[in-house]
Amino acid sequence: MKIPDLSTDYLGLQLKNPIIVGSSGLTDSVEKIIKLEKMGAAAVVLKSLFEEEIILEMDEKIHSMTNRHFVFPESMDYMEAVDEPNILADYLELITECKKAVEIPVIASINCVSSQKWTFFAREIEKAGADALELNLFFLPSDNQRGEKEVIDATLEIISKVKLTVRIPIALKISAFQTNLIKYCEYIDQSGVEGLVLFNRSWLPDIDINQLVISSGFVLSSPAALGNTLRWVSMLSGRMNCNVAASTGVHDGAGLIKQILAGAHVCQIVSTLYVNDLVQIQKMIEELTRWMTTHEFGSISEFRGRLSQSNSGNPAAWERVQFMKHFRNFV
Ligand SMILES: Cc1cc2nc3c(=O)[nH]c(=O)nc-3n(C[C@H](O)[C@H](O)[C@H](O)COP(=O)(O)O)c2cc1C
């Protein structure tokens, strides 16, 4: 049999396979990204810029200028015209250098909580040559000032401001903690974004019982985290016009195959590369190729979404009824 074709498309970009290295410390330098390309990654999402960092630096610069009495503090346009904060300039240089050094698509990433001052920077990202932009939205689920409507409104406002600013494709990376995730994703989909990334990973707190202080929990995911992403990918697949990227818990070739069967266009991987090293990308590609050969699939589209909620022939399998069945039988 012929070697299967692993290529897929995501955000309108042609990818040689469905493995993207997700935003993290693995994607914060040109040297690291060259290595990821050599290992077979089909695209990378750069380490995020954090809105708070950008705004803090801009505020400091404006403050130092206003101390010298020659700009109005509220004039962010002035800031845009005169100077770029160093964090931004470094980020733009990273994009430009990556685009020279690798052939795979480079997706920039901004971690944002509002549609405030940083949005002009999206245009600079586009000018620097990024192939797409991923917006990592972070709304604190414990914020009692912000109900479901406020979260939806804030999300749509961010998307519309960025969409007005750039033409490159936009993907939204969201948290699993929403009142009604399906409805929330439908709003996002209708806003015209090209991709939805499920999910971002929050920092997990822990408690040090010897020092009696709050400490950091596990930074990396485990393969056990796959199930939650799998459920939502399967439930959203077929309902969305935009592409769906699975991010969280994909640690090996089997995890990758499961997500595509559930309907994912691509998988973003991070933790497994910290645990198993970059060679894991090659191993996952080999596993996918072997599996497709065994099952006589010539291309990804032949099996993508085959076990999504709408295609599986057993939609309830993805929902709560199974929860009761399995837990009752667990004696
Ligand atoms: C060390 C580390 C740094 C990360 N930094 C970012 C970041 O800057 N921006 C972002 O959107 N996600 C970041 N993430 C989240 C990952 O992109 C990814 O969504 C998450 O780790 C789940 O995927 P995984 O199970 O393959 O690790 C980071 C994750 C790790 C482990």
The ligand as a Tripos MOL2 file, in Angstrom:
@<TRIPOS>MOLECULE
LIG
   31    33     1     0     0
SMALL
NO_CHARGES

@<TRIPOS>ATOM
      1 C1          5.9340   25.3500   30.4640 C.3       1 LIG1
      2 C2          4.6880   25.7520   29.7430 C.ar      1 LIG1
      3 C3          4.5660   27.0620   29.2490 C.ar      1 LIG1
      4 C4          3.4050   27.4520   28.5830 C.ar      1 LIG1
      5 N1          3.3010   28.7170   28.0890 N.ar      1 LIG1
      6 C5          2.1740   29.0800   27.3920 C.ar      1 LIG1
      7 C6          2.0470   30.3620   26.8240 C.ar      1 LIG1
      8 O1          2.9260   31.2260   26.9100 O.2       1 LIG1
      9 N2          0.9070   30.6490   26.1440 N.ar      1 LIG1
     10 C7         -0.1050   29.7290   25.9710 C.ar      1 LIG1
     11 O2         -1.1070   30.0350   25.3100 O.2       1 LIG1
     12 N3         -0.0080   28.4980   26.5160 N.ar      1 LIG1
     13 C8          1.0960   28.1560   27.2110 C.ar      1 LIG1
     14 N4          1.1880   26.9130   27.7460 N.ar      1 LIG1
     15 C9          0.0630   25.9610   27.5680 C.3       1 LIG1
     16 C10         0.3310   25.0360   26.3840 C.3       1 LIG1
     17 O3          0.4100   25.7580   25.1510 O.3       1 LIG1
     18 C11        -0.7560   23.9680   26.2540 C.3       1 LIG1
     19 O4         -1.9920   24.5820   25.9530 O.3       1 LIG1
     20 C12        -0.9360   23.1550   27.5330 C.3       1 LIG1
     21 O5          0.3170   22.8330   28.1080 O.3       1 LIG1
     22 C13        -1.7180   21.8780   27.2630 C.3       1 LIG1
     23 O6         -1.0520   21.0690   26.3090 O.3       1 LIG1
     24 P1         -0.2070   19.7830   26.7670 P.3       1 LIG1
     25 O7         -1.1240   18.8810   27.4840 O.co2     1 LIG1
     26 O8          0.3160   19.2010   25.4810 O.co2     1 LIG1
     27 O9          0.8930   20.2760   27.6360 O.co2     1 LIG1
     28 C14         2.3480   26.5080   28.4150 C.ar      1 LIG1
     29 C15         2.4890   25.2130   28.9160 C.ar      1 LIG1
     30 C16         3.6250   24.8340   29.5710 C.ar      1 LIG1
     31 C17         3.7290   23.4290   30.0910 C.3       1 LIG1
@<TRIPOS>BOND
     1     1     2 1
     2     2     3 ar
     3     2    30 ar
     4     3     4 ar
     5     4     5 ar
     6     4    28 ar
     7     5     6 ar
     8     6     7 ar
     9     6    13 1
    10     7     8 2
    11     7     9 ar
    12     9    10 ar
    13    10    11 2
    14    10    12 ar
    15    12    13 ar
    16    13    14 ar
    17    14    15 1
    18    14    28 ar
    19    15    16 1
    20    16    17 1
    21    16    18 1
    22    18    19 1
    23    18    20 1
    24    20    21 1
    25    20    22 1
    26    22    23 1
    27    23    24 1
    28    24    25 2
    29    24    26 1
    30    24    27 1
    31    28    29 ar
    32    29    30 ar
    33    30    31 1
@<TRIPOS>SUBSTRUCTURE
     1 LIG1         1 GROUP 0 **** ****
